[in-house]
Amino acid sequence: MSKNATKNKPPKKNKKRQQQIEHKYTAANSDRHVLYGLSVQNVEAEVDFVDATFEALKGKKPQSVREDFCGTANTCCEWVKRRPGNVAVGVDLDRSTLDWAGEHNLPTLDDDQRSRVTLLERDVCDTGAEGHGTNVVLAMNFSYWIFRKREQLRAYFASVRDSLADDGVFFLDFYGGSEALTEVEEVREQDGFDYVWDQARYDPISGSMLCHIHFKFRDGSKMRKAFTYEWRVWTLPEILEILEEAGFKKPTVYWEGEDPDNPEEGNGEFTPREVGDADLAFICYLVAEK
C-alpha cells in the first residue's frame, strides 16, 4: 500500500541500535500483538487527530472516548494518559485479546489512569450503559468492515449515533484505492522484522476479502497468519451514504496531504476534502457529527 497506508512511519535508528533490534525478534520469542502495535498502529497520532478535530468542531477538548473493536486497548491507554479526567471505554468480543490488554497494556498505566479505563467484552452494537454517553466513538483499522450487509452496517452506525453524547462525534478510518480491490502482498520493513500485508482472496461479486498479516524475521523464521480478517471491501461513497442513512450529519472525509519531498508518501496531515486523489492505495479519516 502507498500514501501512508498504514499511518505509521518508524523513526530512523543508528546502525548499532539496528543490529541490536535485528537480533531481538524471532518467530519463537515474539508476541504477535506487540508486532502489530509496532507495524500498524500509531495511537499517538490518532489521538492527536481526534483531539484537534473535535476541538475544531465543538470548541472544546473531548473527555470521554469509546474505542470499538478495541483489541489490546492501545488507544484507550493513550487516551487516559493525555489529560487527568480523560476516560476510555474499550469494547471487543475477543476475550483472549482483552485479557492480553489487561496483562500487558493496562499495567503500564498508573493507578489513577487505570481507574479511568473500562474494557467490555460485548457486541459493539449493544454495549450497554457503560458504552453510552461518550464524546467520541472510534472505529479504526477498518474493523467495521466485518459487517458485510448494508443493513448490518447501518444498524451499527445507528447504534453508535444513539450511544453518543449530544455533542458526540464518530471517527472512522477508511482504506481505498484500486489496490484495495486486488489480490496483492506487500512487504514493509520494520526495525528488526518485516510486516507482510496479504490480500489473499477477493471476490468482486460479493465484495468479500480474505486478508492475513504475516511477520518475517532476520533469522529467517516466519510467523504466518498472525492475524486473519474476513470482511467486505466497501467504497467510500457507500460509507458516507450509510452514515447519513443512520442519522449522522456532516459526514466529512479528512484526506491526507502529500509529502513535498516525496509525492508518493503522505505528510501525516489530514484535512477536510470534497474531492480526493486517485491513489492506488490510501487511508483517510471519516468524521461524522451526531
C-alpha positions, 0 to 999 in steps of 0.5 A: 500500500502507498500514501501512508497506508498504514499511518505509521512511519518508524523513526530512523535508528543508528546502525548499532541500535539496528543490529541490536533490534535485528537480533531481538525478534524471532518467530519463537520469542515474539508476541504477535500483538506487540508486532502489530502495535509496532507495524500498524498502529500509531495511537499517538497520532490518532489521538492527536487527530481526534483531539484537534478535530473535535476541538475544531468542531465543538470548541472544546477538548473531548473527555470521554472516548469509546474505542470499538473493536478495541483489541489490546486497548492501545488507544484507550491507554493513550487516551487516559494518559493525555489529560487527568479526567480523560476516560476510555471505554474499550469494547471487543468480543475477543476475550483472549485479546482483552485479557492480553490488554489487561496483562500487558497494556493496562499495567503500564498505566498508573493507578489513577489512569487505570481507574479511568479505563473500562474494557467490555467484552460485548457486541459493539452494537449493544454495549450497554450503559457503560458504552453510552454517553461518550464524546467520541466513538472510534472505529479504526483499522477498518474493523467495521468492515466485518459487517458485510450487509448494508443493513448490518452496517447501518444498524451499527452506525445507528447504534453508535449515533444513539450511544453518543453524547449530544455533542458526540462525534464518530471517527472512522478510518477508511482504506481505498484505492484500486489496490484495495480491490486486488489480490496483492502482498506487500512487504514493509520493513520494520526495525528488526522484522518485516510486516507482510500485508496479504490480500489473499482472496477477493471476490468482486461479486460479493465484495468479500476479502480474505486478508492475513498479516504475516511477520518475517524475521532476520533469522529467517523464521516466519510467523504466518497468519498472525492475524486473519480478517474476513470482511467486505471491501466497501467504497467510500461513497457507500460509507458516507451514504450509510452514515447519513442513512443512520442519522449522522450529519456532516459526514466529512472525509479528512484526506491526507496531504502529500509529502513535498519531498516525496509525492508518493508518501503522505505528510501525516496531515489530514484535512477536510476534502470534497474531492480526493486523489486517485491513489492506488492505495490510501487511508483517510479519516471519516468524521461524522457529527451526531 
